């Protein structure tokens, strides 16, 4: 009798498993350019504002488990240089679509700035760090991002971006991959993307200031903006891979999911700055 009851319970559990699994479908696919059909690497994929997301790998492929609470929402695919694409999750689950084509944005040439005097080199942002303040670059999932941003005030002055700097501490790995993003300054948080250029940096890291050369990208901005360092996932890396420095004052801006919500934490700001010519 005991065996019969055990078998009945087991069968009931087995019969109940498929609905549970069905509540969390896994969406998989590849992102490619509509014109060339070439894979698009490191596309940001997520439900906007819901902290559910991932990032495509270097071949444009992705896999994302959809929790039940966002099943009625839409999934957005966002890549630098391409028009964003938003599709209802229910439609993706029903059609089992695996191939996604993104449309390229028109190329806009940078404006030429003519100066009547020799430019001056300045450092804008937070150029110092407090040894007792830091934050960890910790990923919730190995396929998602960690992104932290710093407000750079330009005071409506045309500025040629020369270098980006960020203070890192206690790395547990030798090399990481960053994507640098430039966002328009919104109300206390980054707004839409300001620069449609892919700046991908695979670099060795150690304790101290990391400097990234921006001169090859010929970037000139005039309005206040947020510079962000987006730590791209690597399933082979331990978590966390490093900590980032901070300084008292201002606010830290961090998000831990592609297209997720920016979290603003007052009291300390990211130890990061840019070198510009004005």
KEKEBA-946284 format. One line per field, with one value per residue: residue in one letter; x, y negated, z of N, C-alpha, C in turn; residue number from 1. Coordinates in steps of 0.1 Angstrom, whole numbers, plus 2048, in hexadecimal, padded with zeros to 3 digits. Last residue first. Layout:
<sites>
residu	A  ...
npx	X  ...
npy	Y  ...
npz	Z  ...
capx	X  ...
capy	Y  ...
capz	Z  ...
cpx	X  ...
cpy	Y  ...
cpz	Z  ...
num	NUM  ...
</sites>
This chain:
<sites>
residu	X  X  X  X  X  X  X  X  X  X  X  X  X  X  X  X  X  X  X  X  X  X  X  X  X  X  X  X  X  X  X  X  X  X  X  X  X  X  X  X  X  X  X  X  X  X  X  X  X  X  X  X  X  X  X  X  X  X  X  X  X  X  X  X  X  X  X  X  X  X  X  X  X  X  X  X  X  X  X  X  X  X  X  X  X  X  X  X  X  X  X  X  X  X  X  X  X  X  X  X  X  X  X  X  X  X  X  X  X  X  X  X  X  X  X  X  X  X  X  X  X  X  X  X  X  X  X  X  X  X  X  X  X  X  X  X  X  X  X  X  X  X  X  X  X  X  X  X  X  X  X  X  X  X  X  X  X  X  X  X  X  X  X  X  X  X  X  X  X  X  X  X  X  X  X  X  X  X  X  X  X  X  X  X  X  X  X  X  X  X  X  X  X  X  X  X  X  X  X  X  X  X  X  X  X  X  X  X  X  X  X  X  X  X  X  X  X  X  X  X  X  X  X  X  X  X  X  X  X  X  X  X  X  X  X  X  X  X  X  X  X  X  X  X  X  X  X  X  X  X  X  X  X  X  X  X  X  X  X  X  X  X  X  X  X  X  X  X  X  X  X  X  X  X  X  X  X  X
npx	989  98E  98C  98A  971  96E  964  958  936  92D  917  8FD  8E3  8DE  8C8  8C6  8B5  8A6  8B2  8C0  8CE  8D5  8DD  8E9  8F1  8FF  904  908  918  92F  94E  955  961  96B  95F  96C  968  958  946  949  960  959  94D  939  938  927  935  92F  92F  932  926  921  907  90B  905  90F  923  93D  94E  964  976  980  99A  999  994  9A3  99F  9AE  9A9  9BA  9BB  9C3  9BB  9B4  9B4  997  984  96B  958  943  930  91C  908  903  8EC  8D0  8BA  8C5  8D0  8C2  8B9  8AA  8C5  8DE  8E3  8FF  916  929  941  943  95E  96A  989  9A4  9AA  996  991  99C  99D  98F  98F  984  985  984  988  995  989  970  96D  952  941  92D  918  922  929  92C  924  91B  920  915  917  90A  90C  8F8  8F4  8FC  8FE  8EB  8F2  914  925  93B  937  945  953  966  97E  98F  980  98F  98C  97F  961  95F  977  995  9A0  9B5  9AA  9B3  9BA  99E  988  97E  964  959  943  92F  930  916  901  8F2  8D2  8D2  8C8  8B2  8B5  8A5  8A7  89C  889  868  852  838  833  848  844  82B  830  841  841  85E  871  891  8A3  8B9  8DD  8F2  8F1  8D2  8B9  89A  881  863  846  82F  824  839  844  83F  84B  86B  87C  89E  8B0  8CC  8DB  8F4  909  922  928  906  8EE  8E3  8C4  8AA  896  88F  87B  882  87B  888  8A4  8C4  8DE  8F5  90F  912  8FF  908  8FC  8E9  8EA  8D1  8CA  8E1  8D4  8D2  8C3  8B5  89C  88B  87B  85F  850  83A  841  849  82F  823  835  830  819  81F  831  820  811  824  82A  812  811  827  820  809  815  826  813  808
npy	538  559  56F  58D  596  5AD  5BC  5CA  5C3  5B5  5B5  5AB  5BF  5D4  5DF  5F7  5FA  618  627  62D  647  642  632  610  5F3  5D6  5C4  5A0  588  594  5A6  5BE  5DE  5FA  61B  63C  65A  670  681  69D  6A9  6AF  6BE  6AF  68E  670  64E  632  613  5F4  5D5  5B3  59D  579  558  551  555  56B  57E  598  5AA  5C2  5C1  5B6  5C4  5DD  5E1  5EB  5F2  5EE  60C  62D  636  646  646  645  63E  628  617  602  5FA  5DD  5C8  5B7  5B7  5C8  5B8  5B4  5B9  5A3  58A  588  58E  589  5A3  5B9  5CE  5EA  604  624  639  657  65F  672  67E  67E  671  651  63B  620  603  5E5  5DA  5C4  5BC  5A2  58E  57E  55B  547  528  523  525  532  54C  564  585  59E  5C1  5E2  605  625  647  65F  684  69E  6A4  68F  679  670  655  641  630  611  5FD  5EB  5E8  5D9  5C4  5B3  59A  58E  58E  575  56C  55C  54C  539  520  516  4F6  4E5  4E7  507  519  539  54B  566  587  594  5AF  5C9  5D7  5F7  617  62E  650  66F  68E  6AE  6BD  6C0  6CD  6C3  6C1  6B2  69A  693  68E  678  662  650  636  62A  60C  60A  608  5FD  614  624  635  644  64A  65A  652  665  67C  687  67F  692  6AA  6A5  6B2  6B6  6B2  6B2  6A9  69F  68F  697  68E  68E  677  674  670  66C  65B  642  633  61E  632  650  655  655  647  659  664  663  66E  67F  673  66B  653  647  64F  660  676  68A  6A9  6BB  6C3  6C3  6DA  6D5  6DB  6EA  703  70E  711  723  73B  744  753  76D  771  771  787  79B  799  7A1  7BC  7C7  7C4  7D5  7ED  7F1  7F4  80C
npz	70A  70C  729  73B  753  76F  78E  7A7  7AC  7CC  7E8  7ED  7DE  7C5  7AE  795  777  76C  74C  736  746  769  77D  780  793  79F  7BC  7C1  7D6  7EE  7F0  7D6  7CB  7B5  7B1  7B1  79D  799  7B4  79F  785  762  74F  744  744  73A  73D  74D  742  74D  740  745  73E  737  72C  70A  6F7  6EA  6D3  6CC  6BD  6C3  6CB  6E5  6FC  70F  731  74E  770  78E  7A3  79F  77D  75D  73A  725  70A  703  6EB  6E1  6C7  6C6  6C9  6E6  6F7  701  719  73A  75C  775  77D  761  74A  733  71C  71E  711  71B  715  721  72A  736  747  757  76E  78D  7A3  7AE  7C2  7AF  799  78C  76B  74F  72D  717  706  6F6  6F3  6F8  6F9  716  727  73D  742  75B  75C  772  76D  773  76D  769  762  750  74D  74F  76A  77F  78E  792  7A1  7A8  7C7  7D2  7ED  804  810  800  7E8  7CC  7B2  79E  78F  775  75E  757  739  724  70C  6EA  6DF  6CF  6C0  6B2  6A4  6A1  68D  698  68A  675  67A  668  672  681  674  683  68A  68C  69B  69E  6AC  6B9  6C3  6C3  6DF  6E9  6DB  6E4  6FF  6FD  6E2  6DA  6CD  6C4  6BB  6A0  6A7  6B4  6CE  6D4  6E4  6E6  6FE  703  717  72D  738  746  75E  771  769  758  73E  737  71A  706  6E6  6CE  6C4  6C8  6E2  6F0  6FD  71F  731  749  75E  769  760  74D  731  72F  717  70A  6F7  6E5  6DF  6BB  6A1  683  663  651  645  64D  667  67C  696  6B2  6BA  6D6  6EF  70D  721  738  752  751  74A  762  76D  75B  75F  77A  77F  77A  78D  7A3  79E  79F  7BA  7C6  7BC  7C9  7E3  7E4  7DE  7F4  808  800
capx	97F  994  987  993  976  96E  966  965  940  92D  924  908  8E9  8E2  8D0  8C5  8C0  8A4  8AB  8B4  8CD  8CE  8E3  8DF  8F4  8F4  909  900  911  928  942  959  957  96D  962  964  970  965  948  941  95A  95E  959  935  941  928  92E  936  926  93A  924  92A  90C  908  908  906  922  930  94D  957  973  972  997  99D  988  9A6  99A  9AD  9A9  9B2  9BF  9C0  9C3  9B1  9B9  9A3  988  978  959  951  934  929  906  90D  8F1  8DD  8BD  8BA  8D3  8C6  8C1  8A7  8B7  8DB  8DE  8F1  914  91D  93E  93E  955  965  97B  99E  9B4  999  993  997  99C  996  98B  98C  97D  98B  97F  996  997  973  972  95D  945  93A  915  91E  931  927  92F  917  925  916  918  90D  90C  902  8EF  8FA  90A  8EC  8E8  909  920  936  93B  93A  954  95A  974  992  981  987  992  98D  967  95A  96A  98F  99A  9B1  9B0  9AA  9BF  9AA  990  981  96F  95A  951  931  931  923  902  8FE  8DA  8CF  8D2  8B4  8B5  8AD  8A2  8A4  897  872  85F  83E  829  845  850  82C  826  847  83A  855  869  885  89F  8AC  8D1  8F2  8F7  8E0  8BF  8A7  888  871  84D  837  81B  834  846  83A  83D  863  872  892  8AA  8C2  8D7  8EB  8FB  91C  92F  914  8F2  8EA  8D0  8B1  897  89B  877  87D  87F  87B  89D  8B7  8D6  8E9  90C  916  901  904  907  8E7  8F5  8D6  8C1  8DE  8DC  8D0  8CF  8B6  8A9  88B  888  865  85D  838  83B  853  839  81E  834  83C  819  815  836  82B  80A  81D  834  818  806  826  82C  808  80B  82C  81C  800
capy	52E  54D  569  582  596  59F  5BD  5C4  5CC  5B6  5B8  5AB  5B2  5D5  5D3  5F4  5F4  60C  627  624  640  649  63F  61A  601  5DB  5CF  5AD  58C  589  5A0  5B2  5D4  5EF  60E  632  64F  670  677  692  6A9  6A7  6C4  6BA  699  67D  659  63E  61E  5FF  5E1  5BD  5A8  587  561  551  548  568  570  594  59C  5C2  5C7  5AE  5C1  5D3  5E6  5E0  5F8  5E8  5FE  623  638  63D  64B  63F  64A  629  624  601  605  5E3  5D5  5BA  5AA  5C9  5BF  5B4  5B9  5B0  592  584  58C  587  595  5B6  5C0  5E4  5F6  61C  62E  650  65E  66B  676  683  680  65A  649  625  611  5EB  5E0  5CA  5C0  5AF  594  588  567  54E  533  51F  521  524  545  557  57D  592  5B5  5D6  5FA  619  63D  655  676  699  6A3  69B  683  673  662  644  63C  619  605  5EC  5EF  5E8  5C7  5BE  5A0  592  590  581  56A  569  54C  546  523  51D  503  4E5  4DC  4FF  50F  52E  546  558  57E  590  5A1  5C4  5CE  5E9  60E  624  643  666  680  6A6  6BE  6B9  6D3  6C6  6C8  6C0  6A2  696  698  685  668  65A  63A  632  616  606  60F  5FC  607  625  628  646  640  65C  653  659  673  68E  676  685  6A8  6A8  6A8  6BC  6AB  6BB  6A7  6A9  68A  69C  688  691  681  66E  677  66A  668  649  63E  61A  625  64A  655  65B  646  652  65D  667  661  67F  676  678  65C  645  652  654  673  67D  6A2  6B6  6C4  6BE  6D5  6D9  6D5  6DC  6FB  70B  709  716  733  73D  745  766  771  767  77A  798  797  794  7B2  7C6  7BE  7C7  7E8  7F0  7E9  800
capz	708  707  71D  737  745  769  77F  7A5  7A6  7BE  7E3  7F8  7E2  7D4  7B2  7A3  77E  773  759  734  73A  75F  77C  77D  78F  796  7B4  7C1  7C9  7E7  7F6  7DE  7CD  7BF  7AC  7B7  7A3  792  7AA  7A2  792  76C  755  74D  740  741  735  74F  742  74B  748  73F  747  734  737  715  6FD  6EF  6D8  6D2  6B9  6BF  6BE  6DA  6F3  705  724  744  762  783  79F  7A9  789  769  746  72B  712  708  6F3  6E7  6CF  6C3  6C2  6DC  6F1  6FC  70D  731  74E  770  787  76F  74D  742  71E  71F  714  715  71A  716  72D  72A  746  74B  768  77F  7A5  7A3  7C5  7BA  79C  797  776  75A  738  71F  704  700  6EC  6FE  6F1  70F  719  73E  738  757  758  76B  773  76B  777  763  76D  751  74D  741  762  776  793  789  7A3  79B  7C0  7CE  7E0  7FC  817  801  7F7  7D2  7BE  79B  79C  77C  763  75C  746  728  719  6F4  6E1  6D8  6BD  6BD  6A0  6AA  68E  694  695  677  67C  66E  668  681  677  678  68F  683  69C  696  6B0  6B0  6C5  6B6  6D6  6EE  6D9  6D6  6FB  701  6ED  6D6  6D8  6C0  6C5  6A5  6A1  6A6  6CA  6D1  6E2  6E1  6F6  704  70A  729  730  73B  752  773  767  764  741  73D  725  70C  6F4  6D3  6C3  6BC  6D6  6F0  6F4  714  72E  73D  758  76E  768  75B  736  731  724  709  704  6E5  6EC  6C8  6A9  691  66C  658  642  63F  65C  675  68A  6AD  6B5  6C9  6E9  6FF  71E  72B  750  756  73F  758  773  75C  752  776  782  772  780  7A2  79F  792  7B0  7C9  7B9  7BA  7DF  7E7  7D5  7E7  808  800
cpx	985  988  98F  98E  980  972  966  969  94D  938  923  916  8F4  8E9  8D2  8CE  8BD  8B2  8AB  8AC  8BF  8CD  8DB  8E5  8E8  8F9  8FD  905  908  922  93C  94C  95D  962  962  968  966  96E  956  943  952  958  95E  941  93F  932  931  92F  92F  931  92E  928  915  90D  904  90A  918  92F  93E  958  965  96D  989  999  98C  999  99C  9A9  9A6  9B4  9B6  9C4  9BE  9B9  9B6  9A7  996  97B  968  952  942  92C  913  90A  8FA  8E1  8CB  8BE  8C6  8C9  8C5  8AD  8B5  8CC  8DB  8EE  905  91C  932  93B  94F  95B  977  98F  9AE  9A4  996  99A  996  993  994  987  986  981  987  98B  999  980  976  960  952  93E  922  91D  92D  930  929  923  921  91A  91B  90D  911  902  8FB  8F5  908  8F8  8E9  8FF  914  931  934  93F  947  95C  967  988  984  98A  989  994  975  960  964  982  996  9AC  9AC  9B2  9B7  9AE  99D  98A  972  966  951  93F  934  925  910  8FE  8E6  8D7  8CD  8BE  8B9  8AA  8AB  89E  8A1  880  869  84C  830  83D  84F  839  828  83D  83F  84E  85F  87E  892  8A8  8C4  8E6  8F7  8E5  8CE  8AD  896  877  85C  83D  823  82B  840  83C  838  854  86A  889  89E  8BD  8CE  8E7  8F1  90D  92A  91B  901  8EF  8D7  8BD  89E  89B  883  87A  879  87E  88F  8B0  8C8  8E2  900  911  905  907  902  8F3  8F3  8E1  8C7  8D5  8D8  8DA  8CB  8C3  8A9  89A  888  872  864  845  83A  84E  844  828  82E  83B  825  814  82C  830  815  816  82E  822  80B  81C  82C  814  809  822  823  809
cpy	521  543  55D  57D  58A  5A1  5AF  5C5  5C4  5BE  5BA  5AE  5B4  5C8  5D4  5E9  5F2  607  619  624  63A  641  648  627  608  5E9  5D4  5B7  598  58F  595  5AC  5C9  5E5  603  624  646  665  677  68E  69D  6AA  6BC  6C1  6A4  686  667  64A  62B  60C  5EC  5C9  5B1  591  56F  55A  547  55A  56E  586  597  5B4  5C6  5B4  5B9  5D1  5DA  5E6  5EC  5EF  5F9  615  62D  640  641  647  646  636  626  60D  603  5EE  5DA  5C7  5AC  5BC  5BF  5BC  5BB  5AF  5A0  58D  587  584  594  5A7  5BD  5D6  5F0  60E  629  646  657  66A  66D  67A  686  669  652  634  616  5F9  5E6  5CF  5C7  5B0  5A1  58F  572  55A  53A  52B  51C  51E  536  550  56F  589  5A8  5CA  5EE  60E  630  64E  66C  68A  69E  699  690  67C  665  653  63D  625  60C  5F4  5F0  5EF  5D6  5BF  5AB  598  596  582  577  566  55A  546  531  520  50A  4F4  4DB  4F3  506  525  539  554  570  586  59D  5B5  5C9  5E2  600  61A  639  657  677  697  6B4  6BA  6CD  6CD  6CC  6C8  6B0  69E  69C  690  675  65F  644  637  61D  610  609  603  608  618  62A  639  645  652  654  65C  667  686  67C  67B  69A  6A4  6AC  6B1  6B2  6B3  6B1  6A6  694  698  68C  68B  683  679  66F  672  666  658  646  626  622  63D  64F  65A  64B  652  654  65E  666  672  676  67C  66A  64F  651  657  666  67A  695  6AF  6BF  6BE  6D0  6D3  6D9  6D5  6EC  701  705  70C  725  735  73D  757  76B  766  76F  78B  794  790  7A4  7BC  7BC  7BF  7D9  7E9  7E6  7F3
cpz	702  704  719  72A  744  75A  77A  796  7A4  7B9  7D3  7F3  7ED  7D8  7C1  7A7  78C  779  75F  741  738  752  773  77A  78A  790  7AB  7B8  7CB  7DA  7EE  7E4  7D5  7C0  7B7  7B1  7AA  798  7A4  7B1  795  77A  760  754  749  73B  73B  748  742  74D  743  747  73F  73F  733  720  708  6F5  6DD  6D7  6BF  6BC  6B9  6CC  6E7  6FC  71A  737  758  776  794  7A3  793  775  751  737  718  710  6F6  6F1  6D4  6CC  6BD  6D6  6E5  6F4  709  725  746  761  782  779  75B  743  72D  721  713  719  713  71C  720  72E  739  74B  75D  779  797  7A7  7BA  7BC  7A7  79A  77F  765  742  729  70B  6FD  6F7  6F6  6F6  706  712  730  737  74D  753  768  76B  774  76F  76D  767  75F  751  741  754  76D  78C  790  79A  79B  7B2  7C6  7DE  7EF  810  809  7F9  7E1  7C3  7A7  79A  78A  769  763  74A  737  71D  701  6EC  6D9  6C6  6B9  6AC  6A7  696  696  690  682  67E  66E  670  677  678  67D  683  688  694  697  6A9  6B5  6BB  6B7  6C9  6E5  6DE  6D4  6ED  6FE  6F0  6E2  6D4  6CC  6C0  6AF  6A7  69F  6BA  6CB  6DF  6DD  6F2  6FA  70D  71B  72B  732  745  768  768  762  74D  741  72A  718  6F8  6E2  6C8  6BA  6C9  6E4  6F5  70A  723  73C  74B  76A  76D  764  744  738  724  716  702  6F2  6EB  6D3  6B7  698  67A  660  648  63C  64E  669  683  6A1  6AF  6C5  6DB  6FB  70F  729  743  754  743  74D  769  762  753  769  77D  774  777  794  79D  792  7A3  7BE  7BB  7B6  7D0  7E1  7D7  7DD  7FB  800
num	278  277  276  275  274  273  272  271  270  269  268  267  266  265  264  263  262  261  260  259  258  257  256  255  254  253  252  251  250  249  248  247  246  245  244  243  242  241  240  239  238  237  236  235  234  233  232  231  230  229  228  227  226  225  224  223  222  221  220  219  218  217  216  215  214  213  212  211  210  209  208  207  206  205  204  203  202  201  200  199  198  197  196  195  194  193  192  191  190  189  188  187  186  185  184  183  182  181  180  179  178  177  176  175  174  173  172  171  170  169  168  167  166  165  164  163  162  161  160  159  158  157  156  155  154  153  152  151  150  149  148  147  146  145  144  143  142  141  140  139  138  137  136  135  134  133  132  131  130  129  128  127  126  125  124  123  122  121  120  119  118  117  116  115  114  113  112  111  110  109  108  107  106  105  104  103  102  101  100  99  98  97  96  95  94  93  92  91  90  89  88  87  86  85  84  83  82  81  80  79  78  77  76  75  74  73  72  71  70  69  68  67  66  65  64  63  62  61  60  59  58  57  56  55  54  53  52  51  50  49  48  47  46  45  44  43  42  41  40  39  38  37  36  35  34  33  32  31  30  29  28  27  26  25  24  23  22  21  20  19  18  17  16  15  14  13  12  11  10  9  8  7  6  5  4  3  2  1
</sites>
